[in-house]
Amino acid sequence: MVSARKVRWAILGLTGALATTVAGVAISGSPAGAADPGYTLSVIAGNGGSGAPTPGPATNSNLGNPFGVAVDGFGNVYIADPHNQVIEKVTPAGDLSVIAGNGGAGAPTPGPATNSNLRNPFGVAVDGFGNVYIADTSNNRIEKVTPAGDLSVIAGNGGSGAPTPGPATNSRLRIPQGVAVDGFGNVYIASFGNNMIEKVTPAGVLSVIAGNGGDGSPTPGPATTSNLSGPTGVAVDGSGNVYIADTNNNRIEKVTPAGVLSVFAGNGDQGAPTPGPATNSNLTGATGVAVDGSGNVYIADTNNNRIEKVTPTGVLSVIAGNGDQGAPTPGPATNSNLTNPWGVAVDGSGNVYIADTYHQMIEKLTPDPAPAVPSIGSVVAGDGSVAVTVTPGAGGRPAATYTVTGAPGGATCTISATTSPLACTVTGLANRTAYTFTAIATGPSGSTSEPSAASASVRPQATQGTVTATVTSSPVGFRCTTAAHGKLSGPITVTLGLPAGTTQIQVSAGVEQGYFTGMEPATSTVTIPVDGVVNGDAGFACNDADTTGLTPRLPFTVTAYNAASDSIGSIDGHADITNVD
């Protein structure tokens, strides 16, 4: 892997060994708020060999370290192929042709584009009319090629140096690498050597819109007073916001139409990206940037061998690349190797194109249709858990997994779509707390459905065991006090059998006066003090004249609790009072 600093010096030396990328401009994009798709990777150009291109099937052709990529509204893909000194075009049918450059390294010649020399063209962009713009890096020029194939110079006099505001073809440029174009025909240049972003109007007037020429960290605020450090990629959205791949600063910056610069992604440190807030994440030598019609920004994170996406709200995710170098693998994009991807573009359907530079290929990322929204079936409470079943939704992409999430707390379980039934158990829940559950379907490439409707509320319950209670002695000293009541005195002794996990018991004895209840550690024998008035059996009559055959009873309840203070079993019992005064 090449460090960002080494990249910088290689380009300054104009060796052509290392270069940059360019951003494509999308007309429209995925609807805002839709579930974030996963992507399927396919190769659309290049056979992996380094060499001159062969017109015909694009995947049969050699390429020469492609650095820049762009796409038009018809699905034609344009490749900046600096080692071959050409710009190639790949049609939606997969046919490759050369549209600019004769293969020779030299100054450009206005006229038929395929007759002209180029010298290390690193960047390419295309407008809505089919005009193609070339960052002709080592010629320090920007050229335009019309749909009819005519080439002209629109910026740069061929000299290397600081830009001069005014007529663009009179100005010097220094190592222009990235190029982009907006819907009004304004062309934006990432001038690597000048640490600037320049703008050229359709009338041919050049101005600086970002960078003071100094090499250093960016300063939020007026864009032309900020340092930049080796900007290599540039993109512009439909509102006129300009995005800069500030390579050596490991950041992506945004410049508003009012000229205010802010950091959009990257914390300035090199390292693997971290999904989440984009400005908290590392980047490593990010060289390419593109933006779609919904404001999603795509980053070619070159030395991390990944492509990242940042939403308009600033959330970063990895959409392609597993971080390893190697040949790309068609299929789920985040499972594939990439090798120093330098260019990225996006079309109006949300397809993303990658210039996979050191694998001599152009890859396409196709967003997967989201799986259908599932629904929750049954929810069955357990001890600190709930068993949940899921029903697949109709239509959409087949799911690979379903994730069930409980609320409150967010505890989850995952179900493979190949299992039957579709069921899992969410654990780690609090007993007696009410929970609802939702399910999300995830496709094979990471596309996700919207969440299902919430389930009915359910409360986990502790597992109920068996409590046994045997009265081993009863109180003595019963005597009648009224025609319907009697007086008890003396303890009841009860021998208990408790379920496993019991840590405490509560014993309650029901007397009309002197009601007893107590919570104490689990024990095999409990003594209930009695000193109160108790009812007799049904039909009981208590009087001093006739006490024969009377059988008053003292009711009691024993409840067992576990360490979480959950009830795990109880029993109602009574003590027959046999000793009668």
C-alpha positions as CSV (number, residue, x, y, z in Angstrom):
1,M,0.0,0.0,0.0
2,V,1.2,3.5,-0.9
3,S,1.1,6.2,1.7
4,A,-0.6,9.5,1.0
5,R,2.7,11.4,1.4
6,K,4.4,9.1,-1.1
7,V,1.6,9.6,-3.5
8,R,2.1,13.3,-3.3
9,W,5.8,13.2,-4.2
10,A,5.3,10.7,-7.0
11,I,2.8,13.0,-8.7
12,L,4.9,16.1,-8.2
13,G,7.7,14.2,-10.0
14,L,5.2,13.6,-12.9
15,T,6.3,10.0,-13.2
16,G,2.8,8.9,-14.1
17,A,3.2,6.0,-11.8
18,L,0.6,7.3,-9.4
19,A,-2.2,9.7,-10.0
20,T,-5.6,10.7,-8.9
21,T,-9.3,10.3,-9.5
22,V,-12.1,12.4,-10.7
23,A,-15.7,12.7,-9.6
24,G,-18.7,12.1,-11.7
25,V,-21.8,14.2,-11.3
26,A,-25.2,12.5,-10.9
27,I,-28.4,14.0,-12.1
28,S,-30.6,12.3,-9.5
29,G,-30.2,9.7,-6.8
30,S,-31.9,7.4,-4.4
31,P,-34.9,8.8,-2.7
32,A,-34.0,10.5,0.6
33,G,-35.0,8.5,3.6
34,A,-35.1,5.1,1.8
35,A,-33.4,2.1,3.5
36,D,-29.7,2.1,2.8
37,P,-29.0,-0.5,0.1
38,G,-26.2,-2.9,-0.1
39,Y,-24.4,-3.2,-3.4
40,T,-23.5,-6.0,-5.8
41,L,-20.1,-5.6,-7.5
42,S,-19.4,-6.5,-11.2
43,V,-16.6,-5.8,-13.5
44,I,-17.6,-3.7,-16.6
45,A,-14.2,-3.0,-18.1
46,G,-10.7,-4.4,-18.0
47,N,-9.4,-8.0,-18.1
48,G,-6.8,-7.3,-15.3
49,G,-3.9,-6.9,-17.7
50,S,-1.9,-3.8,-18.2
51,G,-1.6,-2.6,-21.8
52,A,-3.1,-0.8,-24.7
53,P,-6.9,-0.9,-24.9
54,T,-8.6,-3.1,-27.5
55,P,-11.9,-1.8,-29.0
56,G,-14.8,-4.2,-28.5
57,P,-16.0,-6.1,-25.4
58,A,-14.8,-3.9,-22.6
59,T,-14.0,-6.8,-20.2
60,N,-11.7,-8.3,-22.8
61,S,-9.5,-5.2,-23.0
62,N,-6.3,-4.2,-21.2
63,L,-6.2,-0.9,-19.4
64,G,-3.3,1.1,-18.2
65,N,-3.8,2.0,-14.5
66,P,-7.2,3.7,-14.9
67,F,-7.5,6.6,-12.5
68,G,-10.5,8.6,-13.4
69,V,-14.1,7.5,-14.2
70,A,-17.3,9.4,-15.1
71,V,-20.8,8.4,-16.3
72,D,-23.4,10.2,-18.4
73,G,-27.1,10.2,-18.2
74,F,-27.3,7.4,-20.8
75,G,-25.1,5.0,-18.8
76,N,-22.0,5.5,-20.9
77,V,-18.9,5.2,-18.7
78,Y,-15.7,7.3,-19.5
79,I,-12.2,6.2,-18.3
80,A,-9.1,8.3,-17.8
81,D,-6.4,5.9,-18.8
82,P,-3.1,7.9,-18.3
83,H,-0.6,5.1,-19.0
84,N,-2.2,4.6,-22.4
85,Q,-2.6,8.4,-22.9
86,V,-6.3,8.0,-23.9
87,I,-9.8,8.4,-22.7
88,E,-12.0,5.4,-23.3
89,K,-15.8,5.1,-23.5
90,V,-17.8,2.0,-22.5
91,T,-21.4,1.8,-23.7
92,P,-24.2,0.2,-21.6
93,A,-23.9,-2.8,-23.9
94,G,-20.3,-3.2,-22.8
95,D,-18.4,-2.0,-25.9
96,L,-15.2,-0.1,-25.4
97,S,-13.8,2.5,-27.8
98,V,-11.2,5.3,-27.6
99,I,-12.7,8.8,-27.8
100,A,-9.6,10.9,-27.1
101,G,-5.9,10.5,-27.4
102,N,-3.8,8.8,-30.0
103,G,-1.6,7.0,-27.5
104,G,1.2,9.4,-27.8
105,A,2.5,11.6,-24.9
106,G,2.6,15.2,-25.9
107,A,0.8,18.5,-26.2
108,P,-2.8,18.4,-27.3
109,T,-3.9,19.4,-30.8
110,P,-7.3,21.0,-31.3
111,G,-9.4,19.1,-33.7
112,P,-10.3,15.4,-33.9
113,A,-9.8,14.1,-30.4
114,T,-8.4,10.7,-31.3
115,N,-5.7,12.4,-33.4
116,S,-4.4,14.4,-30.4
117,N,-1.6,13.7,-28.0
118,L,-2.4,13.7,-24.3
119,R,0.1,13.5,-21.4
120,N,-1.0,11.6,-18.3
121,P,-4.8,12.4,-18.3
122,F,-5.9,11.6,-14.8
123,G,-9.3,13.0,-14.6
124,V,-12.5,12.9,-16.6
125,A,-16.0,14.3,-16.3
126,V,-19.1,14.6,-18.6
127,D,-21.9,17.0,-18.8
128,G,-25.6,16.6,-19.6
129,F,-24.9,17.3,-23.3
130,G,-22.3,14.6,-23.7
131,N,-19.3,16.9,-23.6
132,V,-16.3,15.2,-22.0
133,Y,-13.8,17.1,-19.9
134,I,-10.2,15.9,-19.4
135,A,-7.8,16.8,-16.7
136,D,-4.6,16.5,-18.9
137,T,-2.4,16.5,-15.9
138,S,1.2,16.6,-17.2
139,N,0.1,19.1,-19.9
140,N,-1.3,21.4,-17.2
141,R,-4.5,21.8,-19.3
142,I,-8.2,21.0,-19.3
143,E,-9.6,19.9,-22.6
144,K,-13.2,19.5,-23.8
145,V,-14.3,16.9,-26.3
146,T,-17.7,17.4,-28.0
147,P,-20.1,14.5,-28.8
148,A,-18.9,15.0,-32.4
149,G,-15.3,14.2,-31.3
150,D,-13.7,17.6,-31.5
151,L,-11.1,18.5,-28.9
152,S,-10.4,22.0,-27.6
153,V,-8.4,23.5,-24.7
154,I,-10.6,25.3,-22.2
155,A,-8.1,26.0,-19.4
156,G,-4.4,26.2,-19.0
157,N,-1.6,27.6,-21.2
158,G,0.6,24.6,-20.7
159,G,2.8,26.3,-18.1
160,S,3.1,25.0,-14.6
161,G,2.4,27.6,-11.9
162,A,-0.1,29.6,-9.9
163,P,-3.4,30.4,-11.6
164,T,-4.2,33.9,-12.9
165,P,-7.9,34.9,-12.6
166,G,-9.3,35.9,-16.0
167,P,-9.2,34.1,-19.3
168,A,-8.7,30.5,-18.5
169,T,-6.6,29.6,-21.4
170,N,-4.1,32.3,-20.5
171,S,-3.6,31.0,-17.0
172,R,-1.1,28.5,-15.7
173,L,-2.2,25.4,-13.9
174,R,-0.1,23.0,-11.8
175,I,-0.8,19.3,-11.9
176,P,-4.6,19.5,-12.5
177,Q,-6.0,16.1,-11.5
178,G,-9.7,16.2,-10.8
179,V,-12.3,17.8,-12.9
180,A,-16.1,18.1,-12.5
181,V,-18.8,20.0,-14.3
182,D,-22.2,21.4,-13.1
183,G,-25.5,21.7,-14.8
184,F,-24.7,25.3,-15.9
185,G,-21.5,24.3,-17.7
186,N,-19.1,25.6,-15.0
187,V,-16.0,23.4,-14.8
188,Y,-14.2,22.7,-11.5
189,I,-10.5,21.8,-11.3
190,A,-8.7,20.1,-8.5
191,S,-5.2,21.7,-8.9
192,F,-3.0,19.3,-6.9
193,G,0.2,21.3,-7.2
194,N,-1.4,24.7,-6.4
195,N,-3.4,23.3,-3.4
196,M,-6.5,25.0,-5.0
197,I,-9.8,24.4,-6.6
198,E,-10.4,26.6,-9.6
199,K,-13.6,27.3,-11.5
200,V,-14.0,28.0,-15.2
201,T,-17.3,29.5,-16.4
202,P,-18.9,28.7,-19.8
203,A,-17.5,32.1,-21.0
204,G,-14.0,30.8,-20.2
205,V,-13.2,32.9,-17.1
206,L,-11.1,31.3,-14.4
207,S,-11.3,32.0,-10.7
208,V,-10.1,30.4,-7.5
209,I,-12.9,29.2,-5.2
210,A,-11.0,27.3,-2.5
211,G,-7.4,27.2,-1.2
212,N,-4.9,30.0,-0.5
213,G,-2.1,28.1,-2.1
214,G,-0.7,27.0,1.2
215,D,-0.1,23.3,2.0
216,G,-1.7,22.6,5.3
217,S,-4.8,21.7,7.3
218,P,-8.1,23.2,6.2
219,T,-9.7,26.1,8.2
220,P,-13.5,26.2,8.3
221,G,-14.7,29.6,7.0
222,P,-14.0,31.5,3.8
223,A,-12.8,28.8,1.4
224,T,-10.1,31.0,-0.4
225,T,-8.4,31.7,2.9
226,S,-8.0,28.0,3.9
227,N,-5.0,25.8,3.3
228,L,-5.5,22.6,1.3
229,S,-3.0,19.7,0.9
230,G,-2.8,18.0,-2.5
231,P,-6.5,18.0,-3.5
232,T,-7.0,15.4,-6.2
233,G,-10.8,15.0,-6.6
234,V,-13.7,17.4,-7.0
235,A,-17.4,17.0,-7.4
236,V,-20.4,19.4,-7.5
237,D,-24.0,18.9,-6.6
238,G,-27.2,20.3,-8.1
239,S,-27.2,23.2,-5.5
240,G,-23.7,24.3,-6.4
241,N,-22.0,22.8,-3.3
242,V,-18.4,21.7,-4.2
243,Y,-16.8,18.7,-2.6
244,I,-13.0,18.3,-2.4
245,A,-11.0,15.2,-1.9
246,D,-8.2,16.8,0.1
247,T,-5.9,13.8,-0.2
248,N,-3.0,14.6,2.1
249,N,-5.3,16.0,4.7
250,N,-7.3,12.8,4.8
251,R,-10.5,14.8,4.5
252,I,-13.4,15.6,2.3
253,E,-14.4,19.3,2.4
254,K,-17.5,21.0,1.3
255,V,-17.6,24.6,-0.2
256,T,-21.0,26.3,-0.4
257,P,-22.0,28.6,-3.3
258,A,-21.4,31.4,-0.8
259,G,-17.8,30.3,-0.5
260,V,-17.8,28.8,3.0
261,L,-15.6,25.8,3.6
262,S,-16.4,23.0,6.1
263,V,-15.0,19.6,6.7
264,F,-17.6,17.0,5.5
265,A,-15.7,13.7,6.2
266,G,-12.5,12.6,7.9
267,N,-10.9,13.6,11.2
268,G,-7.5,14.2,9.6
269,D,-5.9,10.9,10.7
270,Q,-4.9,8.0,8.6
271,G,-6.5,4.7,9.4
272,A,-9.5,2.4,8.7
273,P,-12.9,4.1,8.4
274,T,-15.4,3.9,11.2
275,P,-19.0,3.7,10.3
276,G,-21.0,6.5,12.0
277,P,-20.4,10.3,12.1
278,A,-18.2,11.0,9.0
279,T,-16.1,13.7,10.6
280,N,-15.1,11.2,13.4
281,S,-13.8,8.7,10.9
282,N,-10.3,8.1,9.7
283,L,-9.6,8.2,5.9
284,T,-6.3,7.3,4.2
285,G,-5.3,9.2,1.1
286,A,-8.9,9.6,-0.2
287,T,-8.5,10.7,-3.8
288,G,-11.9,10.5,-5.4
289,V,-15.3,12.0,-4.6
290,A,-18.7,12.0,-6.3
291,V,-22.2,13.2,-5.2
292,D,-25.6,12.0,-6.2
293,G,-28.9,14.0,-6.6
294,S,-29.9,13.3,-3.0
295,G,-26.7,14.7,-1.6
296,N,-25.1,11.4,-0.8
297,V,-21.3,11.7,-1.2
298,Y,-19.1,8.8,-2.3
299,I,-15.4,8.6,-1.4
300,A,-12.6,6.6,-3.1
301,D,-10.6,5.9,0.1
302,T,-7.6,4.8,-1.9
303,N,-5.2,3.4,0.7
304,N,-7.9,1.8,2.7
305,N,-9.0,-0.1,-0.4
306,R,-12.6,0.9,0.2
307,I,-15.5,3.0,-1.1
308,E,-17.5,4.9,1.5
309,K,-20.8,6.7,1.3
310,V,-21.7,9.7,3.5
311,T,-25.4,10.7,3.8
312,P,-26.5,14.3,3.8
313,T,-26.8,14.1,7.5
314,G,-23.1,13.1,7.8
315,V,-23.3,9.4,8.5
316,L,-20.5,7.3,6.9
317,S,-20.8,3.7,5.8
318,V,-18.5,1.4,3.8
319,I,-20.2,0.2,0.6
320,A,-17.4,-1.6,-1.2
321,G,-14.1,-3.2,-0.3
322,N,-13.1,-5.4,2.6
323,G,-9.9,-3.5,3.2
324,D,-7.6,-6.0,1.5
325,Q,-5.8,-5.6,-1.8
326,G,-6.5,-8.2,-4.5
327,A,-8.6,-9.1,-7.5
328,P,-12.2,-8.0,-7.2
329,T,-14.8,-10.7,-6.5
330,P,-18.2,-10.2,-8.2
331,G,-21.0,-10.4,-5.6
332,P,-21.5,-8.6,-2.3
333,A,-19.4,-5.4,-2.7
334,T,-18.2,-5.2,0.9
335,N,-16.8,-8.8,0.6
336,S,-14.6,-8.0,-2.4
337,N,-10.9,-6.9,-2.5
338,L,-10.0,-3.6,-4.2
339,T,-6.5,-2.3,-5.0
340,N,-6.0,1.4,-4.5
341,P,-9.3,2.6,-6.0
342,W,-8.7,6.2,-7.2
343,G,-11.8,7.2,-9.1
344,V,-15.5,7.1,-8.2
345,A,-18.6,8.2,-10.0
346,V,-22.4,7.7,-9.5
347,D,-25.3,7.7,-12.0
348,G,-28.9,8.8,-11.7
349,S,-30.0,5.3,-10.7
350,G,-27.6,5.1,-7.8
351,N,-25.1,2.8,-9.5
352,V,-21.5,3.6,-8.4
353,Y,-18.5,3.2,-10.7
354,I,-15.0,2.5,-9.4
355,A,-11.6,3.0,-11.1
356,D,-9.8,0.1,-9.5
357,T,-6.5,1.4,-10.5
358,Y,-3.9,-1.3,-9.8
359,H,-6.2,-4.1,-10.9
360,Q,-6.6,-2.4,-14.3
361,M,-10.4,-2.6,-14.0
362,I,-13.6,-0.5,-13.8
363,E,-16.2,-2.0,-11.5
364,K,-19.9,-1.2,-11.1
365,L,-21.8,-1.3,-7.8
366,T,-25.4,-2.0,-8.3
367,P,-27.7,-1.1,-5.4
368,D,-29.7,-4.1,-4.3
369,P,-33.5,-3.8,-4.1
370,A,-34.4,-3.8,-0.4
371,P,-36.0,-7.0,0.9
372,A,-39.7,-6.8,1.5
373,V,-40.8,-5.6,5.0
374,P,-41.3,-8.6,7.3
375,S,-43.9,-8.8,10.0
376,I,-43.8,-10.1,13.6
377,G,-45.6,-13.4,14.2
378,S,-45.9,-14.7,17.8
379,V,-44.2,-13.3,20.8
380,V,-44.0,-15.7,23.8
381,A,-42.6,-14.5,27.1
382,G,-39.9,-16.5,28.9
383,D,-37.7,-16.0,31.9
384,G,-35.8,-12.8,31.0
385,S,-36.4,-13.6,27.4
386,V,-39.1,-13.5,24.6
387,A,-39.3,-16.0,21.7
388,V,-40.3,-14.3,18.5
389,T,-41.3,-15.6,15.1
390,V,-41.0,-13.6,11.9
391,T,-43.1,-13.8,8.7
392,P,-41.3,-12.7,5.4
393,G,-42.9,-9.9,3.4
394,A,-44.1,-10.4,-0.1
395,G,-42.0,-9.2,-3.0
396,G,-38.7,-7.4,-3.0
397,R,-35.3,-9.1,-2.9
398,P,-35.1,-12.3,-0.9
399,A,-33.7,-11.8,2.6
400,A,-30.5,-13.4,3.9
401,T,-31.2,-12.7,7.6
402,Y,-33.8,-11.1,9.8
403,T,-32.9,-9.1,12.8
404,V,-35.4,-8.8,15.7
405,T,-35.0,-5.8,18.0
406,G,-36.7,-5.3,21.4
407,A,-37.8,-2.0,22.8
408,P,-36.9,-0.6,25.3
409,G,-33.2,-1.5,25.4
410,G,-32.5,-2.6,21.9
411,A,-31.6,-6.2,22.6
412,T,-31.6,-8.3,19.4
413,C,-31.5,-11.7,17.9
414,T,-30.8,-12.8,14.3
415,I,-32.5,-15.4,12.2
416,S,-31.1,-17.0,9.0
417,A,-33.6,-17.0,6.2
418,T,-32.7,-20.6,5.5
419,T,-34.1,-21.8,8.9
420,S,-37.6,-23.1,9.5
421,P,-39.4,-21.8,11.4
422,L,-38.1,-18.2,11.3
423,A,-37.7,-17.8,15.0
424,C,-35.2,-16.7,17.6
425,T,-35.1,-15.7,21.2
426,V,-34.2,-12.2,22.5
427,T,-32.4,-12.6,25.8
428,G,-31.2,-10.3,28.5
429,L,-34.6,-8.8,29.2
430,A,-35.9,-7.6,32.5
431,N,-38.8,-9.6,33.9
432,R,-42.1,-7.7,34.4
433,T,-41.0,-5.0,31.9
434,A,-43.3,-4.6,28.9
435,Y,-41.5,-5.0,25.5
436,T,-42.4,-4.7,21.9
437,F,-40.5,-6.1,18.9
438,T,-39.7,-5.1,15.3
439,A,-37.9,-7.0,12.5
440,I,-35.7,-5.9,9.7
441,A,-34.8,-8.0,6.7
442,T,-31.3,-7.9,5.3
443,G,-30.4,-8.9,1.7
444,P,-27.4,-10.9,0.6
445,S,-25.4,-7.7,-0.1
446,G,-26.4,-5.8,2.9
447,S,-29.6,-4.0,1.7
448,T,-32.1,-3.6,4.4
449,S,-35.9,-3.3,4.6
450,E,-37.7,-0.8,6.6
451,P,-38.6,-2.0,10.1
452,S,-41.8,-4.0,10.6
453,A,-44.7,-2.8,12.6
454,A,-44.2,-3.3,16.3
455,S,-45.5,-6.5,18.0
456,A,-48.0,-6.5,20.7
457,S,-46.6,-5.8,24.2
458,V,-45.4,-8.7,26.2
459,R,-43.8,-9.0,29.6
460,P,-41.1,-11.6,30.4
461,Q,-41.9,-13.7,33.5
462,A,-39.7,-15.7,35.8
463,T,-40.1,-19.5,35.4
464,Q,-42.7,-20.8,37.9
465,G,-41.7,-23.8,40.0
466,T,-43.5,-25.8,42.7
467,V,-43.7,-24.7,46.3
468,T,-44.8,-27.3,48.9
469,A,-45.8,-26.6,52.5
470,T,-46.5,-29.1,55.2
471,V,-47.8,-28.0,58.6
472,T,-45.8,-29.8,61.3
473,S,-47.4,-28.1,64.3
474,S,-50.3,-25.8,64.9
475,P,-51.1,-23.2,67.5
476,V,-52.7,-24.0,70.9
477,G,-55.0,-22.0,73.0
478,F,-58.1,-21.5,70.8
479,R,-61.1,-20.2,72.6
480,C,-64.4,-18.7,71.5
481,T,-64.6,-14.9,71.8
482,T,-67.9,-14.3,70.0
483,A,-70.6,-16.4,68.3
484,A,-68.5,-16.3,65.1
485,H,-64.9,-15.8,66.1
486,G,-62.3,-17.4,68.2
487,K,-59.0,-16.4,69.8
488,L,-55.7,-18.2,68.8
489,S,-52.3,-18.1,70.4
490,G,-49.1,-20.0,69.7
491,P,-46.9,-20.5,66.5
492,I,-47.5,-22.6,63.3
493,T,-44.5,-24.5,62.1
494,V,-44.4,-25.2,58.3
495,T,-41.9,-27.4,56.5
496,L,-41.2,-26.0,52.9
497,G,-40.1,-27.4,49.6
498,L,-38.9,-24.6,47.3
499,P,-38.0,-24.4,43.6
500,A,-34.4,-24.1,42.4
501,G,-33.2,-20.5,42.4
502,T,-35.2,-19.4,45.4
503,T,-33.3,-16.8,47.4
504,Q,-36.1,-15.3,49.5
505,I,-39.6,-16.3,50.6
506,Q,-42.5,-14.2,51.8
507,V,-44.9,-15.8,54.3
508,S,-48.3,-14.3,55.0
509,A,-50.7,-15.6,57.6
510,G,-54.3,-14.3,57.4
511,V,-55.7,-13.5,60.7
512,E,-58.4,-10.9,61.2
513,Q,-56.5,-9.1,63.8
514,G,-52.7,-9.3,64.1
515,Y,-52.1,-10.1,60.3
516,F,-48.6,-11.4,59.8
517,T,-46.3,-11.1,56.7
518,G,-42.6,-11.4,56.5
519,M,-39.8,-11.6,53.8
520,E,-36.8,-13.7,54.8
521,P,-34.1,-15.8,53.2
522,A,-35.0,-19.2,51.7
523,T,-35.3,-21.8,54.4
524,S,-36.7,-25.3,54.7
525,T,-38.7,-24.5,57.9
526,V,-40.7,-21.4,58.8
527,T,-42.4,-20.5,62.0
528,I,-45.5,-18.3,61.9
529,P,-46.3,-16.5,65.1
530,V,-50.0,-16.4,65.9
531,D,-51.8,-14.1,68.2
532,G,-55.1,-12.9,66.8
533,V,-58.6,-13.7,65.9
534,V,-59.5,-16.2,63.3
535,N,-62.7,-17.2,61.5
536,G,-63.9,-20.7,61.8
537,D,-65.0,-23.0,58.9
538,A,-68.2,-22.4,57.0
539,G,-71.2,-22.8,59.2
540,F,-68.9,-22.3,62.2
541,A,-70.6,-21.2,65.4
542,C,-68.6,-20.4,68.4
543,N,-70.0,-20.0,71.8
544,D,-69.0,-21.1,75.3
545,A,-71.9,-23.5,75.6
546,D,-70.9,-25.7,72.6
547,T,-67.4,-26.1,71.1
548,T,-67.6,-29.8,70.3
549,G,-66.3,-30.7,66.8
550,L,-65.3,-27.1,65.9
551,T,-62.3,-26.9,63.4
552,P,-61.1,-23.4,62.9
553,R,-58.4,-22.8,60.3
554,L,-55.6,-20.3,59.9
555,P,-54.8,-19.6,56.2
556,F,-51.3,-18.8,55.0
557,T,-49.4,-18.2,51.8
558,V,-45.7,-18.9,50.9
559,T,-44.2,-17.1,47.9
560,A,-40.7,-17.9,46.5
561,Y,-38.6,-15.3,44.8
562,N,-35.3,-15.5,42.8
563,A,-32.3,-13.2,43.0
564,A,-34.0,-10.7,40.6
565,S,-36.9,-10.5,43.1
566,D,-39.2,-12.3,40.6
567,S,-41.9,-14.6,41.9
568,I,-41.1,-18.1,40.9
569,G,-43.8,-20.0,42.7
570,S,-46.3,-19.9,45.5
571,I,-48.7,-22.0,47.6
572,D,-51.8,-21.3,49.6
573,G,-52.2,-23.4,52.8
574,H,-53.9,-23.5,56.1
575,A,-53.3,-24.9,59.6
576,D,-56.2,-26.8,61.2
577,I,-56.6,-25.8,64.8
578,T,-57.2,-29.0,66.7
579,N,-56.4,-27.9,70.2
580,V,-59.6,-26.3,71.4
581,D,-60.2,-24.9,74.9
